[in-house]
């Protein structure tokens, strides 16, 4: 009995057999996509049942197939036969596809929290690492390996890399990891408010390729508002400032809609670049992105006057004058100077959005204040600085990094 079961990276199953089915059935199997078994002809379902029975009870008929192959065939048949109604009951997941980090919620739990980065072998164009493992390689690779961030400024910049990254992260979900085939998925994905139709289509197509049968897109400020706990259904204005890795989203929300908004490409990545530039120009020290990120997290600040300042940290890099490794000590005041121009751009954008807000909603915002979400809002002193600029109370969301994904998890 000569047959073979294979599955490619996007979920197509190929079953080769000369003895079980005819040529027409064979073509149908080769075109069959996992996650849509309900469309299988009845004779193929019978064929898989027969194949499972042969694998389980007729060892002598399997010929040269090893025990592992026999068990694999039995498992594959089980999943296909048990998954006939997968389209009627798809798995629901929510994805916050961020420039810096990707978060996935499944069954109301954050099951994936991973850096949005992949490592690719240049010789084969295959992904060799994703997420945390790939981030550890950043800045330390040789000529045959490159690290890529598939998303830039909140949108997909490398379609193929993003597709493979999403696919691998979905497969790493504990509940789905043990399954040979990825089930059909109902997906809710958050997107920047300033996204174009072309960029929106790229997100949707990436989701569909990784077996997303139902794909819903939700704007980040709206997701953040509900994640914070704001009742967006009320005829009441609320202002959200979501500072992510690639973009800062500023929006005034009322009656389940965005009344006015502004999206600027000044966020965590720009802060990282500012720190690298400052270290190079002020200390003649060349540092990488990972080191700059460490500085931002440990001593990052938006103001030179903090109530509880962090301790200074040591930073190592390459001396631009001598070429030798070098270490310096840096404190939060220097980081605040490095980030000042970028913070001013965010302040100006908030003021511009307030100036476009209808007067009745402006009156509501005077009473409710401004809500901060996203990883950038953790920057020390940012809330106080925005409050001084706008003369409004500013509140930071509880667990701001996950405020967006908490909402889209509920939406899924």
N, C-alpha and C positions, 0 to 999 in steps of 0.2 A: 504494500500500500504506500504509494508515493505522494506525500502531500507536505505542505509547508505553510506556516502562518507567520506573517510579518506585519509590522505596523511602522509607518513612517512618522516623522516629527510633527506632522499636522493632523495625525489621527486617522489616516486612511489605512484600512486593513486589506491585506492581500492574502488570499488563500489559494494555493496551487494544488490541484489534485486532478489526476487523470481518471481515477477509478470511481470517485464518488458522484461527480456531477458532470454534465455535458458542457460543451464549449460555451453555450449561451448563458448557463447558470454561472460558469466561471467568470465570464465578463461582468456579470452583475455583482459578483462578490468583489472583484478587483476595484469596482467603482463605488462599493459600499463604504460610507463614512461612519466611523464610530460615533455614537451619540445620537444616531438616527436609525436605530435598528427597526423601528416601527415600519419603515419603508421596505424592509426586506421581503422578497417573494417567499411564499410559504415553503416552497421546496428547499430554499436555502436554510430556513430555520430547521426543517427536518434533517437537512444535511449536517448541520452543526450538532444536532442531537445525536445523530448516528455516529458522527466523529467522536463525540464525547464518550459514547457508549463503547466504541472501539478502543479508545485510549484507556478507559477504565477497566474493561473486562477481557480484552482480547490481546494480551501481550504478544502472543506469537504472531498475530497478524500485523503488528507494528514493525516487524522486521528489524532494521538497523536503528530505529529510534531509541535513544537512551532513556533512562528513567526520568531524568530532569525534563527532557523534551516532552515525554508523555504527560507529566504533571502540568507542564506549562500549557499544553494543548487543552487539557481538562479544565484548567483555570480560565483560559480564554473563552472556551465554549460556555462555561458557567456565566461569565460576565455578559456575553452576548445574549444568551438565552434569558438571563435574569433581567437584562436591560431593555426588554422589548418596549417598556413603557417609560423609558428615560425622558422622552420628549414631553410626556404628560406631567412628569414630576422632576424637573431639572433641579440641580443643586444651585442654591442662591449664594452669591458672593458679592462683596462690595470692595472696590479698589480705589484707593487714593493714589493715582499715578503721578507722583511728584518728581520734580527735577532732581532733588537730592535723595529722597527716600520714597519707597513704595510700600504701602500698607494694604493688607488684605484682611477683610473680616469674613468669617464663616461661622454660622450658627451663633451670631451675636458675640463672637470673641475675635480679638485681633490675633490671627494665626501666623501672619507674616509681617515682619517689620524689618525691611532690608534696604540697604543703600541701592539707589538706581544706577548700577554700574555693572558692566560685564567685561570679562577678559577674553580676548579672541586670539586664536592661533592664526597668524597671517598666512601661513603656508596652506592651511586647509579651510580657512574662514569658518572654523567651528568654534563655538563657545566652550571654553575650558573652565570657566568659573563665573559665578554670578553672585551679586549681593556682597555680603561681608567678606567672603573669601576673595572676591575680585578687588574690593576696596583696599585690602591689605597689599595687593600687588601694585597699586597706583604709585607711579613715580619710581618703581623698582624693576621694571621689565626690561628684557633684552630685545634685540631687533626682531625676533620672531613672534613676540607677544605684544599686543597693544590693549590698553584699557580704554573702554568707550562708555560714555554716558549717553544712552539713547535719547534722552529727553533734554531739551534746552529751552530755557525761558517758559517752562510749563507745557510745552508741546513736543510732539514726536519729531526728532531731528534725524534719526536713523531708523527707518521703518523695519528693516530686517532684524536689527539688533533688539529693538523694542519688542517685536513679536516673539523672538526666542526667549527674551528675558521674562516676559509675562507668562509664557508657556511654562518655563522652568519654575517660576515662583508659584504658579497655580499647582503644579505637580508636587511642590514641597509642602502643600497643606496636609497636615497629619491625617485627616479623614479621607483624603483622596490618594495619599501616597501609596497605600497598599493595593490600590486598584490598578489592574494592567492597562485599562483604557480610561481616559478622562471622560467623565459623563458630560452630557449636555449641560450648559451653564446659563443661569439667569444672572446677568451682570449689571451692576450699577457703578458707573465710573464718574468721578468728579473731574471737571475741566475748568480752566480759567475763564473768567467772564469775557475777556477780550479776544477769545479764540475765533479764528476765521472758519468759514464753511469747509475749506480744504483741510485745515488742521483737524476739524471735528470729524470729517470723514476718515482721516487717517487713524484716529483713535478707534472709531467704530469698526473699521476694517481689521485692525489689529486684534480687537476683541473677537470678531467673528471667526478669524482664522484659528484662534485657540479654542474653538468650539463654543463660542458664545451664541446661543440660540435666541436669547432676548437680551438686547443691549440698551440700557437707558443711561443718558448723560445728564448730569446735574452740575450747575455752576458752583464753584467753590464758595463764594460768599454766602449763597443760600444754604449750602450744606453746613457751613461753619455756624451760621445763625441758629439753625435747629439743633446742632450739636452742642452749642453753648446753653441752650434751654430757652431761647426766645420763642414766643408764640408769634410766628410770622403771619398767621391768619388774621390777626387783629388790624384794624385801621389805625395803626400806630407806627411811627417812623423809628427805625433803629439803624445805627451805623456800624458796619463791620469793617475792620481792617485786618486782612489775612496776609501775613508776611511769610511767604514760603521760601523755596530754594531758588526758583527762577523768576518769579513775579510777585509783586505786591498787589493784592486785589482790594479795592476800596469800594464799598457799595452802601447805598441807603435802601433799606428794604421795608416794604409795607404791603399788606394784603396779598401775601404769597408771591410777590413779584419784586424785581429790582427796579426802583424808580430812577436812580441815576448811579453811575458807577465809573470807575477809572482803573485801568490796569497798567502798571508800569513795570519795566524790566529792571527793577532795583530791589534786590532781596538778598538772601543768604549767599548766593554765589558771588554777587558784586561785593558784599562785605568781605568775603574771603580774598578776592582780588585786591581790595583796598589794603588789606593787611600785608599781603605779599609786596605790594608797591611801596608801602611805608617802610617795611623792613629793608628793602633794597635801597631806597633813597636816603633814609635817615641813619641806618646802621651798616650799610654796605654788606648786608647779609642776604644771601639768596636762599629762600626756603620754598618748599613745595606746598601743594594744596592741602595735604594731610596735616602738615605742621601748622599751616595757617588756620585750618579748621579747629585744631587743638587750642590755639591761642584764642579764637573766637568763643569757644565753649567755656574755657577756664577763666579768662579775664576780659571777655568781651563786654563793652559798655557803650551806652549812647550818651552818657554824661560824665563829666569829670568830677562831679560831686555826688557821691553815693553814700547812703546811710550805713550800709554794710559792705564795704569794699572787699573784693577777693584778694588773696595773697598773690604777690608777684610770682611769676614762673620763669624757669630757665628754658631758653629756646636754642636749638642747635641747627646749624646750616653751613653753607659754604661762603667763606669770605671772598667778596668780589675783587679785593685788592691783591691778596696773597694767594688765593686759590685753596687755602687750607681750611679744614673744618674749624668751626668757631662756635662759641656759646656766649649768649648774652642773657641778661635778666630784663624782663619786660613787665610793666604793670598796666592796670586798667586805664589810667589816664592817657597813656600813649595810644592805646587801642581806640579810645574815644576820639582822639584827634584824627586817627586814620579813617574812622568811619563817619566823621562829621559831615562831609559833603553829600554822602549818600543818604544820611538821615535827613538832611535839609530837603532833599528831593522828595522824600516820603512825606515830610511835613507840608511841603508846598502842594503835593497832590491831594492830601487830606483837606487842606484849605480850599483848593479848587473845587473839590466835590461838594463841600459844604456850601460854597457860593452858588452851586447849581441846584441846591435842594429847595423844593417848594416851601413857602413860609410856614404852612401848618405842620409839615414834617420837621422843619427846623426847630419849631417850638417843642415837638416831642423829643428830639435829640438833646435839647438843652436839659430836659429832665432825666432822660435815660442815659445819656453819655455815649461814649464810644467803646466798642468791644474789640479787643485784640485777640487774634488767633494765629496759628502757624508757628513754626519753629523760631522765626525771627523775632516774635514778640517776647521771647525769653530774654532777649538782650537787656542787660541790667540798665535800669534808669530810663528805658524807652517810654514807658507809660507816663512817668513824671514829665518827661520832656514834651511829649505830645499834649499833655494836660496844660502845661504852661503856654504852649503855642496856641491852643484852641480855646482856652479858658473853659474847658469842659471836663467832667470827670471821665477818667479812662480806666477800664477794667480789663484784666487779663483773664482769658478763659481758663477754667480748670483743665489741666492736661492739654495745653494748647496744641501740642504736636498731633494729637489725635482727635481734636474737635471736629474736623471735617469728616474723617472716616467713621466716627461714631454715628453721625447722622446718616451717611450713605449705607451704613450697616443696617440701620433701622428701615431705611427706604427699600432695601432689597428684600 
